Amino acid sequence: MKYLLLIYFDEQVLSETERQACYVESTQLAREIEASGQYLASNPLHSTAMATTIRVRDGKRFVTDGPFAETREQLGGYFLIDAKHLDEAIGIAARIPMARRGTVEIRPVLEIPGLPTD
């Protein structure tokens, strides 16, 4: 089953040095789970200052600068993995560097027939 591991943290809490160290550690983790055949994708996201939100209501498009919600922690990146079960996904999520300073939400991916694939 595919799981999306959503990484939330306060984007103001890391220094640039800490951010770069997190990228290095996350890359190492990605390589480790790739070796086990569980890695599908991962990326950090730009800050919420770069976010744009869109809503369509009654056929009208509303575009807003900024994230969907103002919260203490922001969505900062993700890992998309293939795991046999939730416990295996939890084990991988616990190894994500930002799990030590933020939150990792684990969401099973609902696979819909007919979507394009790689």
BELTA-V346930 format. One record per residue. SS is DSSP state (A for helix, B for strand, O for the rest). OMEGA is omega in whole degrees, 0 to 359 (NA if undefined). NEAR is the number of other C-alpha atoms within 12 Angstrom. Layout:
BEGIN
ss-><SS:SS>
omega-><OMEGA:OMEGA>
near-><NEAR:NEAR>
END
This chain:
BEGIN
ss-><O:B:B:B:B:B:B:B:B:O:O:O:O:O:O:A:A:A:A:A:A:A:A:A:A:A:A:A:A:A:A:A:A:A:A:O:O:O:B:B:B:B:B:B:O:O:O:A:A:A:O:B:B:B:B:B:B:O:O:B:B:B:B:B:B:O:O:O:O:O:O:O:O:B:B:B:B:B:B:B:B:B:O:O:O:A:A:A:A:A:A:A:A:O:O:O:A:A:A:A:O:O:B:B:B:B:B:B:O:O:O:O:O:O:O:O:O:O>
omega-><177:176:173:179:184:187:180:175:176:186:179:189:184:170:179:178:178:179:180:178:177:177:179:181:178:177:177:178:179:179:179:181:172:180:179:178:184:184:174:179:171:175:167:177:172:182:179:176:180:185:172:181:178:173:175:180:180:178:179:181:177:181:182:172:176:184:179:183:173:181:179:178:181:174:186:180:183:165:171:186:173:182:182:183:183:181:178:177:178:179:178:181:180:180:179:185:183:173:179:183:182:184:173:177:181:180:174:180:176:183:183:179:176:177:177:177:180:NA>
near-><21:25:33:32:39:35:35:33:30:24:27:19:17:19:12:12:11:17:25:15:16:26:24:17:18:30:23:19:28:29:19:18:28:21:12:17:17:28:29:24:26:28:22:30:23:18:22:28:18:14:20:17:17:15:14:11:9:7:7:9:11:13:15:17:16:18:22:18:15:14:14:15:24:32:31:35:34:34:44:32:36:29:30:18:18:22:15:21:32:25:21:34:36:25:27:37:32:37:27:15:22:26:26:32:29:31:24:23:19:11:13:8:7:6:8:7:7:5>
END
